[in-house]
Amino acid sequence: MSEGVDRNTRAIEESVVTDFADRMSYGGYLDLATLLSAQRPLSSPEHHDELLFIIQHQTTELWLKLVLHELGAACRYLRDDNLAPALKCVARVKHIQRTLTEQWSVLATLTPAEYAQFRAVLGNASGFQSAQYRSIEFTLGNKNAAMLRVFENDAAAHELVNSALQAPSLYDEFLRLLARRGYQIPAELLERDVTQAWTFSPELVPVLTAIYEDPKSHWEAYETCEELVDLEDNFQLWRFRHLKTVERIIGFKHGTGGSSGVPFLQRALQLTFFPELFAVRTEIGR
């Protein structure tokens, strides 16, 4: 019996540090005492599935924090004509997007009956009020100054979203980089009011068509265009998965934040970040 236990027990190597009285530990570095105490279900008696709901949204916010970090860096790199590290940041964001989309499958294990038992404790709390999500949308070009009203009672959140509203989007920075490299980007796009949502510019399509029809001659621009298309594709998949998860759990009830719920999310699927990069596909080969 003892022989079997020995075979199934891994001895701690003598070099492994076990005394953390005056050393940095894993829990200390990650501040796990704070992180793991942040899940505070409000249902009483506590409903088993409320912890799932909280962790789902808290982990999403952690990933959104990293997305904002990477997109901010990508914008700075583009501004400095440093395309390669900008694309590295975008590549990382794409992997995070896949993780966020897959994460909906965990929440989808929550049945309508289970959610109904603690939904009331949310009050008017809703993902619609996520300052980080809104800042990401703004950074990608879907800007809407009216959204600032949602954050008027939270100074830090208001500042985060307003900063994203006032700054050039990732697409703005890319087009400015193209202009500096000699591409004939329409002047009105380079001088536009960046606090406004990006709208389709037919004048930009011929410039992008030339890039797509001769990718070997314009490889860096071509590659960046395709990376941006990936970003939008991933974002739309996330939106769709969100929509279907909400529909699966609450049907067509109104959202806790006051929205119409599923119909509201359906309209978000019509939003686009880089419309010319999709319009160019119709032009290629004509």
ABEGO torsion letter per residue (X at the ends): XAAAAAAABBBBBAABBABAAABBBAAAAAGAAAAAAABBBABOBBBAAAAAAAAAAAAAAAAAAAAAAAAAAAAAAAAAGBAAAAAAAAAAAAAAAAAAAAAAAAAAABBAAAAAAAAAAAEABBAAABAAAAAAAAAAGBBBAAAAAAAAABAAAAAAAAAAAABBBAAAAAAAAAAAAGBBBBAAAAABBAABBBBBBAAAAAAAAAAAABAAAAAAAAAAAAAAAAAAAAAAAAAAAAAAAAAAAAEABBBAAGBAEAAAAAAAAABBABAAAAAAAAABGX
